[in-house]
Amino acid sequence: MRRTWSKDPKIILETLSTFIDTGLLVTLPLSSNYSLRTRILRIHYYRKWPYLLILRPNGLGSSQDVQSLLFKMQGFPILGFTCCIERESKSILAVRLPMKIFELELRKNARVEPLQGSMATFFIKNKSRVSICNLENISMGGGKLVGRPTHHIKEKDIIGPCTFSLAGRNALILREVTVNNSSVVRIADEAGHSGQFGLGLNFDLSEDERDQLQEHVHFLLSH
């Protein structure tokens, strides 16, 4: 879900200038259903109009695939703006400074199915042995794991820490996010999966964990 965050030219210029100064990565969600990471290099004025000069990411074919640009700063929601590439070279993309920045919101319980290869590595509270399962889906509220855990697990068991390795649509990207406290809310036999179990988890997220998970789920799985 997108909603307007600011239409104030001064706020937009100050926000993007601050972001450029930090050197943080931005994301270009592509129409071909995957995302590329890159950086905004600087603001450049051409015929009195401000442009953003963006480092052309490896793997970008046609610049027409670029639909929008997303970025995340500490203490802010995921922000972005729609854009199209007006000028380009082998190393630079140029877009006009946006007139509106939107805020991106994920529905808490909107579950996303990650690509094959996404895993969860976790401990049961007060147990020392690690378990590794496949990650079937994930949301801001919880996730489903499928596999054969090392220990017997029952409902209401506390999981933590649990590290999710999220495979992105660009096969070269693998992101990790750790959730320190989860509870098992559902256990089910997975018919036809060689004795594997499905574990439903409910997350108890800190503010930092929520920011990281929201960023990873959106950037890697929603585009």
WOLIN-V485728 format. One record per residue. N is the residue number from 1. RES is the residue in one small letter. PSI is psi as a letter, one per 40 degrees, with the letter a starting at -180 (none if undefined). OMEGA is omega in whole degrees, 0 to 359 (* if undefined). D_CENTER is the distance of its C-alpha to the mean C-alpha in Angstrom with 2 decimals. Layout:
N&RES&PSI&OMEGA&D_CENTER + N&RES&PSI&OMEGA&D_CENTER
This chain:
1&m&h&179&14.50 + 2&r&h&173&15.42 + 3&r&i&183&18.20 + 4&t&h&177&20.05 + 5&w&d&177&19.25 + 6&s&i&170&22.13 + 7&k&e&182&24.82 + 8&d&h&182&26.74 + 9&p&d&181&27.26 + 10&k&d&180&27.91 + 11&i&d&180&24.73 + 12&i&d&180&22.65 + 13&l&d&181&24.54 + 14&e&d&181&24.33 + 15&t&d&181&20.59 + 16&l&d&177&19.85 + 17&s&d&178&22.66 + 18&t&d&180&21.31 + 19&f&d&178&17.87 + 20&i&d&181&19.79 + 21&d&d&180&21.97 + 22&t&d&180&19.25 + 23&g&e&182&18.21 + 24&l&i&180&14.45 + 25&l&i&171&12.21 + 26&v&i&181&11.20 + 27&t&h&174&9.41 + 28&l&g&174&11.84 + 29&p&h&185&10.91 + 30&l&i&180&14.18 + 31&s&e&179&16.64 + 32&s&e&168&17.03 + 33&n&f&168&13.81 + 34&y&i&186&11.55 + 35&s&i&176&9.89 + 36&l&i&179&11.58 + 37&r&i&179&11.20 + 38&t&a&180&14.33 + 39&r&i&168&16.25 + 40&i&h&185&18.49 + 41&l&d&182&21.88 + 42&r&i&172&24.10 + 43&i&h&183&25.65 + 44&h&h&180&28.70 + 45&y&h&178&31.45 + 46&y&h&184&33.16 + 47&r&f&176&36.12 + 48&k&e&178&35.14 + 49&w&h&181&31.72 + 50&p&h&176&28.58 + 51&y&i&170&26.14 + 52&l&h&176&22.86 + 53&l&h&187&23.27 + 54&i&h&176&20.11 + 55&l&h&181&20.25 + 56&r&h&184&20.25 + 57&p&i&173&17.65 + 58&n&h&179&19.13 + 59&g&e&178&18.79 + 60&l&h&177&19.07 + 61&g&c&179&22.08 + 62&s&h&177&23.15 + 63&s&e&178&21.96 + 64&q&e&178&22.56 + 65&d&e&182&19.29 + 66&v&h&181&17.48 + 67&q&d&184&17.02 + 68&s&i&178&14.94 + 69&l&h&182&13.24 + 70&l&i&177&10.30 + 71&f&i&184&10.44 + 72&k&h&174&10.02 + 73&m&i&180&13.17 + 74&q&h&178&14.32 + 75&g&e&180&15.88 + 76&f&i&171&14.48 + 77&p&i&172&12.12 + 78&i&h&181&9.55 + 79&l&i&178&12.35 + 80&g&i&176&13.34 + 81&f&i&175&16.42 + 82&t&i&182&17.90 + 83&c&i&170&19.74 + 84&c&i&182&21.86 + 85&i&h&180&23.12 + 86&e&d&178&26.73 + 87&r&i&181&27.76 + 88&e&i&172&26.63 + 89&s&a&179&27.99 + 90&k&d&185&27.15 + 91&s&e&187&25.07 + 92&i&i&169&24.28 + 93&l&i&181&22.78 + 94&a&h&176&24.22 + 95&v&i&178&23.10 + 96&r&i&173&24.94 + 97&l&h&186&23.85 + 98&p&i&176&22.40 + 99&m&e&179&24.64 + 100&k&h&173&21.94 + 101&i&h&178&18.48 + 102&f&i&175&16.52 + 103&e&h&182&14.34 + 104&l&h&178&11.47 + 105&e&h&172&11.90 + 106&l&h&173&10.56 + 107&r&h&187&13.64 + 108&k&d&187&13.88 + 109&n&e&177&15.33 + 110&a&h&184&13.62 + 111&r&i&182&13.06 + 112&v&h&177&11.19 + 113&e&h&180&12.92 + 114&p&i&179&11.15 + 115&l&i&176&13.29 + 116&q&h&183&16.39 + 117&g&e&176&16.19 + 118&s&h&188&13.47 + 119&m&i&172&15.49 + 120&a&h&177&16.16 + 121&t&h&190&18.70 + 122&f&i&175&20.46 + 123&f&i&167&23.76 + 124&i&i&181&25.95 + 125&k&h&180&27.26 + 126&n&e&175&30.53 + 127&k&i&186&30.14 + 128&s&e&184&29.90 + 129&r&i&183&28.92 + 130&v&i&174&25.39 + 131&s&i&178&24.15 + 132&i&h&179&21.69 + 133&c&i&172&20.55 + 134&n&i&176&18.45 + 135&l&h&183&15.35 + 136&e&d&175&16.30 + 137&n&i&183&13.82 + 138&i&i&176&11.47 + 139&s&a&176&10.95 + 140&m&e&181&11.03 + 141&g&d&183&14.67 + 142&g&a&181&15.02 + 143&g&i&177&14.96 + 144&k&h&177&17.63 + 145&l&i&177&18.87 + 146&v&h&179&21.66 + 147&g&a&178&24.12 + 148&r&g&181&27.14 + 149&p&i&180&26.44 + 150&t&d&182&28.91 + 151&h&i&169&30.29 + 152&h&h&182&31.55 + 153&i&h&178&29.04 + 154&k&i&179&30.08 + 155&e&i&182&28.64 + 156&k&e&173&27.96 + 157&d&i&179&27.41 + 158&i&h&179&25.05 + 159&i&h&174&22.29 + 160&g&i&355&21.07 + 161&p&i&177&19.60 + 162&c&h&180&17.19 + 163&t&h&178&14.75 + 164&f&h&174&12.15 + 165&s&h&188&11.76 + 166&l&h&177&9.11 + 167&a&h&180&10.66 + 168&g&i&180&9.02 + 169&r&d&167&11.27 + 170&n&h&189&12.63 + 171&a&e&181&14.66 + 172&l&e&185&14.84 + 173&i&h&172&11.27 + 174&l&h&183&10.83 + 175&r&i&178&8.52 + 176&e&i&174&10.10 + 177&v&h&183&9.88 + 178&t&h&175&13.31 + 179&v&h&188&14.65 + 180&n&d&182&18.29 + 181&n&h&174&19.81 + 182&s&i&175&19.62 + 183&s&i&179&22.59 + 184&v&h&182&23.71 + 185&v&e&182&24.51 + 186&r&h&175&25.47 + 187&i&h&182&26.97 + 188&a&i&171&28.12 + 189&d&h&178&29.83 + 190&e&g&183&28.02 + 191&a&h&178&30.94 + 192&g&e&181&31.31 + 193&h&f&173&28.85 + 194&s&f&176&31.62 + 195&g&e&180&31.76 + 196&q&i&179&28.07 + 197&f&i&171&26.80 + 198&g&h&181&23.88 + 199&l&h&175&22.58 + 200&g&h&182&20.94 + 201&l&i&171&19.21 + 202&n&h&185&18.87 + 203&f&i&168&16.69 + 204&d&g&192&18.41 + 205&l&h&167&15.71 + 206&s&i&180&16.71 + 207&e&d&179&15.47 + 208&d&d&179&13.66 + 209&e&d&179&12.08 + 210&r&d&179&11.03 + 211&d&d&182&9.44 + 212&q&d&182&7.55 + 213&l&d&179&6.65 + 214&q&d&180&5.81 + 215&e&d&184&3.53 + 216&h&d&181&2.14 + 217&v&d&181&3.71 + 218&h&d&186&3.74 + 219&f&d&188&3.26 + 220&l&d&189&4.75 + 221&l&e&188&6.67 + 222&s&e&183&7.79 + 223&h&none&*&9.46
